[in-house]
Amino acid sequence: MQLGYTIFYVDHVAASLDFYRAAFGLETRFLHESGDFGELETGATALAFSSRRLMTQLGKNPGRPDPAAPCNEIALVTPDVGAALARALAAGARLVQDVEHMPWGQSVAYVADPDGFLVEICSPMGG
């Protein structure tokens, strides 16, 4: 078995795809004509978004993220955390934690995307 994609529930799928393109350089893999589901190119596993409206129609009750009390995060790996953080902030991300150098050698920063999802921007492990 392998992880195919992770889905986050948002109000406006196309706007979320646009933000991740501007903030992190991720390209759209797929956007359904209804606008209720889309995926970003992130390598072997896609980052996907589904509209809360669609999930409600399917009988689900999706909650809203809270970056102050997260239950998950998106981790994006880059060799230049500072530059990636600056790009994300310029695209509309909200700073949660500035770049910190961890004891295990990794650099990390955190932002919240416009929907409130926590995004970790980090250097590769061991690098």
C-alpha positions as CSV (number, residue, x, y, z in Angstrom):
1,M,0.0,0.0,0.0
2,Q,1.1,3.6,-0.6
3,L,-0.2,7.0,0.3
4,G,-1.9,8.5,-2.7
5,Y,-3.0,11.9,-1.5
6,T,-4.0,14.0,1.5
7,I,-7.2,16.0,1.3
8,F,-7.9,19.3,3.1
9,Y,-11.4,20.7,3.2
10,V,-11.7,24.3,2.1
11,D,-14.3,26.8,1.0
12,H,-12.8,27.6,-2.4
13,V,-10.7,24.9,-4.0
14,A,-9.4,27.1,-6.9
15,A,-8.3,29.8,-4.5
16,S,-6.4,27.3,-2.4
17,L,-4.6,25.9,-5.5
18,D,-3.7,29.5,-6.5
19,F,-2.3,30.2,-3.1
20,Y,-0.1,27.1,-3.0
21,R,1.2,27.9,-6.5
22,A,2.1,31.5,-5.5
23,A,3.4,30.7,-2.1
24,F,5.3,27.4,-2.7
25,G,5.5,27.0,-6.5
26,L,3.3,23.9,-6.5
27,E,1.5,23.3,-9.8
28,T,-2.1,22.2,-10.3
29,R,-2.3,18.5,-11.2
30,F,-6.1,18.5,-11.5
31,L,-9.1,20.7,-10.9
32,H,-12.5,19.2,-11.5
33,E,-14.8,21.3,-13.6
34,S,-17.2,21.7,-10.7
35,G,-14.5,23.4,-8.7
36,D,-15.1,21.1,-5.8
37,F,-11.9,19.0,-6.0
38,G,-8.4,19.7,-7.0
39,E,-4.9,18.3,-6.6
40,L,-1.4,19.8,-6.6
41,E,1.8,18.2,-7.9
42,T,4.0,17.4,-4.9
43,G,5.9,14.3,-6.1
44,A,4.6,10.8,-5.6
45,T,1.8,11.9,-3.2
46,A,-0.6,14.7,-4.1
47,L,-1.9,17.4,-1.9
48,A,-5.6,17.6,-2.6
49,F,-8.4,20.0,-1.7
50,S,-12.1,19.3,-1.5
51,S,-14.8,21.9,-1.0
52,R,-16.7,21.9,2.3
53,R,-19.8,22.2,0.3
54,L,-19.2,18.9,-1.5
55,M,-18.3,17.2,1.8
56,T,-21.6,18.5,3.3
57,Q,-23.5,17.1,0.3
58,L,-21.8,13.8,0.9
59,G,-23.2,13.7,4.5
60,K,-19.9,14.8,6.2
61,N,-19.5,17.7,8.6
62,P,-16.0,19.0,8.0
63,G,-14.4,21.1,10.8
64,R,-12.3,24.2,10.4
65,P,-8.6,24.2,11.0
66,D,-7.0,26.2,13.9
67,P,-3.3,26.9,13.5
68,A,-3.1,27.7,17.2
69,A,-4.5,24.2,18.0
70,P,-3.6,22.1,15.0
71,C,-4.5,18.5,14.5
72,N,-2.3,18.2,11.4
73,E,0.2,20.1,9.3
74,I,1.5,20.1,5.8
75,A,5.3,19.8,5.7
76,L,7.1,21.2,2.6
77,V,10.8,20.5,2.3
78,T,13.2,23.0,0.8
79,P,17.0,23.6,1.0
80,D,16.3,27.4,1.6
81,V,13.7,27.8,4.4
82,G,14.2,31.5,4.7
83,A,13.6,32.2,1.1
84,A,10.6,29.9,1.0
85,L,9.2,31.6,4.1
86,A,9.6,35.0,2.5
87,R,7.8,33.8,-0.6
88,A,4.9,32.3,1.4
89,L,4.4,35.5,3.4
90,A,4.5,37.6,0.2
91,A,1.7,35.4,-1.1
92,G,-0.5,35.9,1.9
93,A,0.5,33.3,4.4
94,R,0.4,34.3,8.1
95,L,3.6,33.8,10.1
96,V,3.2,31.4,13.0
97,Q,6.9,30.7,13.8
98,D,10.0,32.3,12.2
99,V,12.9,30.1,11.1
100,E,14.4,28.1,13.9
101,H,17.4,25.8,13.7
102,M,16.6,22.5,15.5
103,P,19.1,20.5,17.6
104,W,18.9,17.6,15.0
105,G,20.1,19.9,12.2
106,Q,16.9,20.8,10.5
107,S,15.7,24.4,10.0
108,V,11.9,24.9,10.3
109,A,9.4,27.7,10.1
110,Y,5.6,27.7,10.3
111,V,2.9,29.6,8.5
112,A,-0.9,29.4,8.3
113,D,-2.4,29.3,4.9
114,P,-5.5,31.5,4.1
115,D,-7.8,28.6,5.1
116,G,-6.0,28.3,8.5
117,F,-4.0,25.1,7.8
118,L,-0.6,24.9,9.4
119,V,2.3,24.6,7.0
120,E,5.7,23.6,8.1
121,I,8.5,24.9,5.8
122,C,11.6,22.8,6.6
123,S,15.0,21.7,5.4
124,P,15.6,18.1,4.6
125,M,16.2,15.8,7.6
126,G,19.8,15.4,8.3
127,G,20.7,18.4,6.2
